[in-house]
């Protein structure tokens, strides 16, 4: 199998697009085993961590399956995508509810600490970053680009956690982000859910802009509960 190296500065999107195009165009066939991370890294001229993230996204999109100890294989794309998504949420119900329990405990605390510990200058930058990020999410929704939506949503929540200055909380957020990557891509495959996230982010921004801690905590709590509600709808759909 020949894969053209990515020229100049590589990005995660570039790697995903390259591999996705190879699969969709049939250059990498259904049932084929992808080369190892090391080989793909060399062929695409990118770091192994970038290849690893790209594989996670392709798996979330239902294009490949990672088999522990065996490798990564190309899957047959099911035409009934909505059924695929509902099945995935049903199969991962316990994992999703466990993660949401952690988010419900952590994210309201994160927003509380971020507001209390940020200097005026830091607060101004945080609000600018959050506003900019949410506008990018709005654009990604219009483009129906679920990969961008996932990255942008992760960035939004990371800005809040980083503003806490709590290294343990930041580390936990990073672990959660890795764990819910596939969840985010699946949930944002349904446009209404992505729009719900955008609106919730905007409410969080509005609450934070007044420096009203209680209102901001309430907005973040509502956001996580709403995300869980969207997931439960898909679980029950199955």
PyMOL commands that set and color helices and strands:
alter all, ss='L'
color gray80, all
select helices_A, chain A and resi 12-24+37-44+48-60+81-91+93-117+120-143+146-162+167-179+181-188+191-209+213-237
alter helices_A, ss='H'
color red, helices_A
select strands_A, chain A and resi 64-67+71-74
alter strands_A, ss='S'
color yellow, strands_A
deselect
rebuild
show_as cartoon
